[in-house]
């Protein structure tokens, strides 16, 4: 799965058209410290391939916080 951050503060872009993502799911990003930056999915939107842009999900998220890896949140 390819995850790309967005220039918008609370959006995650995922270039995996087979992803199953729903509102209230949790997305975690492991930081160099080993902790997890944790987000709640607010609104996942799918965008089909257009010209040279691959199909993707643009996911609005709300930050929950930073927690020890695999815990909290």
C-alpha positions as CSV (number, residue, x, y, z in Angstrom):
1,X,0.0,0.0,0.0
2,X,1.3,3.4,-0.9
3,X,0.4,6.2,1.4
4,X,1.1,9.8,0.5
5,X,0.6,12.7,2.8
6,X,-1.3,15.7,1.4
7,X,-0.6,19.4,1.5
8,X,-3.9,19.6,3.4
9,X,-3.5,19.2,7.1
10,X,-6.0,16.5,7.8
11,X,-6.0,14.4,4.6
12,X,-4.2,11.1,3.7
13,X,-4.0,9.9,0.1
14,X,-3.7,6.1,-0.5
15,X,-2.9,4.7,-3.9
16,X,-4.5,1.3,-3.4
17,X,-7.8,0.9,-5.1
18,X,-8.6,-2.4,-3.3
19,X,-8.3,-0.8,0.1
20,X,-11.3,-1.3,2.5
21,X,-11.6,1.8,4.6
22,X,-14.6,3.1,6.5
23,X,-15.5,6.1,8.7
24,X,-14.2,5.6,12.2
25,X,-11.4,3.2,11.1
26,X,-8.0,4.0,12.6
27,X,-4.8,4.8,10.6
28,X,-1.4,4.6,12.2
29,X,1.9,6.0,11.1
30,X,5.0,4.7,12.8
31,X,7.4,7.5,13.7
32,X,11.2,7.2,13.8
33,X,10.9,7.0,17.6
34,X,8.9,3.8,17.3
35,X,5.7,5.5,18.6
36,X,2.5,5.6,16.4
37,X,0.9,8.8,15.2
38,X,-2.8,7.8,15.2
39,X,-5.7,9.2,13.2
40,X,-9.4,8.4,12.9
41,X,-11.0,8.2,9.5
42,X,-13.7,10.8,9.0
43,X,-14.6,10.6,5.3
44,X,-12.9,8.2,2.9
45,X,-13.5,9.2,-0.8
46,X,-12.5,7.0,-3.8
47,X,-11.3,8.6,-7.0
48,X,-10.9,6.4,-10.1
49,X,-7.9,6.7,-12.4
50,X,-7.8,9.9,-14.5
51,X,-5.3,10.2,-17.3
52,X,-1.9,9.7,-15.6
53,X,-3.2,9.9,-12.0
54,X,-3.7,6.4,-10.6
55,X,-6.9,5.5,-8.7
56,X,-6.7,6.6,-5.1
57,X,-8.5,7.2,-1.8
58,X,-8.4,10.7,-0.4
59,X,-9.2,10.2,3.3
60,X,-10.2,13.0,5.6
61,X,-8.8,12.2,9.1
62,X,-8.8,13.6,12.6
63,X,-5.6,13.2,14.7
64,X,-6.1,11.2,17.9
65,X,-2.5,11.6,19.2
66,X,0.8,9.8,19.6
67,X,0.9,6.5,21.4
68,X,3.4,3.7,22.1
69,X,3.5,1.3,19.1
70,X,0.4,-0.8,18.9
71,X,-1.1,0.7,22.1
72,X,-3.5,3.5,23.0
73,X,-5.8,5.3,20.7
